[in-house]
């Protein structure tokens, strides 16, 4: 599974997961994607075959549901709970790294247009 982290998530998450051998990039590492709309990020993920990791649950779920209704596939959404993965916490970004590493190494996910809640 390949991932792209939405810009609210720290680039160090992608860097650490890449060091572990996973194919993960962050919007904050890609100047051309900074400030991209949510819909365009989901489209980028679909074209690049990268699931989007975001805590922007409301917007992305609404967009993804529209896409599914229109039979437009996306590469998947990993939704991070902002309470569990509080970016102001000293545990961040370590808790996100651990959760994503576990998902990447044990993922039962196949196909497209799926949602996964962390």
C-alpha positions in Angstrom: 0.0 0.0 0.0 1.3 3.4 -1.0 0.3 6.5 1.1 0.2 10.3 0.8 -0.1 12.3 4.0 -2.4 15.3 3.9 -0.6 18.5 4.9 -1.7 18.6 8.5 0.5 15.6 9.2 4.2 16.1 9.7 6.7 15.1 7.0 8.7 13.2 9.6 6.0 10.6 9.6 6.6 9.9 5.9 10.4 10.0 6.4 10.3 7.5 9.2 8.0 5.1 7.4 10.2 5.3 4.3 13.2 4.4 6.4 11.2 1.3 7.4 10.8 0.5 3.7 7.3 1.8 3.1 6.2 4.0 0.1 4.9 7.1 1.9 5.1 10.7 0.9 3.8 13.9 2.5 2.1 16.9 0.9 4.5 19.1 2.9 7.4 17.5 1.0 5.9 18.3 -2.4 5.8 22.1 -3.1 3.5 21.6 -6.1 0.8 20.0 -3.8 0.9 22.5 -0.9 -2.5 24.2 -0.6 -4.1 21.7 -3.0 -7.9 21.3 -2.6 -9.2 18.1 -0.9 -10.8 16.9 -4.0 -7.6 17.4 -6.0 -5.6 15.6 -3.4 -8.0 12.6 -3.6 -7.6 12.7 -7.4 -3.8 12.9 -7.1 -3.9 9.9 -4.8 -6.1 8.0 -7.3 -3.8 8.7 -10.2 -0.6 8.0 -8.1 -2.3 4.9 -6.5 -1.8 6.4 -3.0 -4.3 6.2 -0.2 -4.8 9.6 1.4 -4.1 9.9 5.2 -6.0 12.8 6.7 -7.8 14.0 9.7 -10.1 16.2 7.6 -12.8 13.6 7.9 -16.0 15.5 7.0 -14.7 16.9 3.8 -12.9 13.8 2.5 -15.8 11.4 3.4 -18.3 13.7 1.5 -16.0 13.9 -1.5 -15.3 10.1 -1.5 -19.0 9.3 -1.2 -19.7 11.5 -4.2 -17.0 9.7 -6.1 -18.4 6.3 -5.2 -21.9 7.3 -6.3 -20.5 8.5 -9.6 -18.5 5.2 -9.9 -15.2 7.1 -9.8 -12.7 5.0 -7.8 -10.1 6.4 -5.4 -7.1 4.7 -3.9 -8.5 4.7 -0.4 -8.8 7.0 2.7 -7.1 6.5 6.1 -8.9 8.8 8.5 -7.0 9.8 11.6 -9.0 10.8 14.7 -7.8 14.2 15.8 -8.4 13.3 19.5 -6.5 10.1 19.4 -3.7 11.6 17.3 -3.6 15.1 18.8 -1.0 17.1 16.9 -0.4 19.3 20.0 0.5 16.2 22.1 4.1 15.2 22.9 3.2 11.8 21.7 2.7 13.1 18.2 3.9 12.2 15.6 5.1 8.9 17.2 1.6 7.6 17.7 0.7 8.1 14.1 3.9 6.4 12.9 3.1 3.4 15.1 -0.5 3.2 13.9 0.4 3.6 10.2 3.4 1.2 10.4 1.0 -1.4 12.0 -1.5 -0.9 9.2 1.1 -1.0 6.5 2.6 -4.2 7.8 -0.6 -6.1 8.6 -3.1 -4.5 6.2 -6.1 -6.6 5.2 -7.2 -3.9 2.7 -7.6 -4.7 -0.9 -9.3 -3.0 -3.8 -10.2 0.7 -4.2 -12.5 3.3 -2.7 -12.2 2.0 0.8 -12.1 3.9 4.2 -10.0 2.9 7.2 -10.4 4.6 10.6 -7.4 5.0 12.9 
